[in-house]
Amino acid sequence: MNSKTLIWIGVFIGGTIGGYIPIIFGADGLSFTSIICSGIGSLVGIWVGFKLSQ
């Protein structure tokens, strides 16, 4: 797999997991916390995808 594909997979999975973490603790799916955690999860996904591509 090339690096772009791994990074996009990381963004998708990280954003999804980050968006669902606040839902586990009772927040709404479109709350500010969920959106912020989704962004943080996407950044972590970029980092993991980049590390896996090296």
Contacts in CASP RR format, 6 or more apart in sequence:
PFRMAT RR
TARGET T0000
AUTHOR 0000-0000-0000
METHOD contacts of the structure
MODEL  1
MNSKTLIWIGVFIGGTIGGYIPIIFGADGLSFTSIICSGIGSLVGIWVGF
KLSQ
1 53 0 8 1.000
2 53 0 8 1.000
3 49 0 8 1.000
3 50 0 8 1.000
3 53 0 8 1.000
6 49 0 8 1.000
6 50 0 8 1.000
6 52 0 8 1.000
6 53 0 8 1.000
7 45 0 8 1.000
7 46 0 8 1.000
7 49 0 8 1.000
7 50 0 8 1.000
7 53 0 8 1.000
9 49 0 8 1.000
10 42 0 8 1.000
10 45 0 8 1.000
10 46 0 8 1.000
10 48 0 8 1.000
10 49 0 8 1.000
11 42 0 8 1.000
11 45 0 8 1.000
11 46 0 8 1.000
13 45 0 8 1.000
14 41 0 8 1.000
14 42 0 8 1.000
14 44 0 8 1.000
14 45 0 8 1.000
14 48 0 8 1.000
15 38 0 8 1.000
15 39 0 8 1.000
15 41 0 8 1.000
15 42 0 8 1.000
15 45 0 8 1.000
16 38 0 8 1.000
17 41 0 8 1.000
18 34 0 8 1.000
18 37 0 8 1.000
18 38 0 8 1.000
18 39 0 8 1.000
18 40 0 8 1.000
18 41 0 8 1.000
19 29 0 8 1.000
19 34 0 8 1.000
19 35 0 8 1.000
19 37 0 8 1.000
19 38 0 8 1.000
19 41 0 8 1.000
20 34 0 8 1.000
21 37 0 8 1.000
22 29 0 8 1.000
22 31 0 8 1.000
22 33 0 8 1.000
22 34 0 8 1.000
22 37 0 8 1.000
23 29 0 8 1.000
23 34 0 8 1.000
27 33 0 8 1.000
27 34 0 8 1.000
28 34 0 8 1.000
END
